[in-house]
């Protein structure tokens, strides 16, 4: 696999993760794991981190 293809695949993955975190924040969806309700602020952190990683991936894939 070429590096550009890998970067594009990883970038798309992080973009999708960021979008789902954003949707959870906007629609206030509950997330429960083993009876523990995950707070919304965790999705805020997840949206920011995955959004930054997606942006960096797009930037690196455009570079070459």
C-alpha positions, 0 to 999 in steps of 0.5 A: 500500500502506498503512503498516500493511500494509507493517509487517505484511509486513515484520514477518512476514518478519523473524519467519520469518528469526528462526525459521529462525536459531533452528532452525539453532541448536537443530538445529545445521544446517550452512550452507555457501556456496561451500565456506565453513561458516558458524559458528553464532554468525552465526546467533545474531547474525542471530536476535537482530537479526531478532527485534528488528526483528520485535518493533519492527515488531509494536510499530509496527503496533499503535500506529496 
